[in-house]
Amino acid sequence: MNWKLMMGLLLGLGIGFGCRWLGVPSPAPPVLVGALLVVAMTSGYTLTDRLLASRPARNHVNCGGPTGETSQETSS
């Protein structure tokens, strides 16, 4: 399992446990539909991050380095 995913789950469980133990209102929606919405948004974010990171960059020639100049500007 990815360490970021594990840390996120542990942090979420820790915040939920702390809110319940201290009697603080939970920062999450109190109904099942709201909780499922949070899970769906997190899953979508994670899946999109993995999908976009697995393909090569198509516009890297347009990205400037430390000076901000692209390869097209330096060659002309």
Buried (B, 14 or more C-beta within 10 A) or exposed (E): EEEEEEEEEEEEEEBEEEBEEEEEEEEBEEEEEEEEEEEEEEEEEBEEEEEEEEEEEEEEEEEEEEEEEBEEEEEE
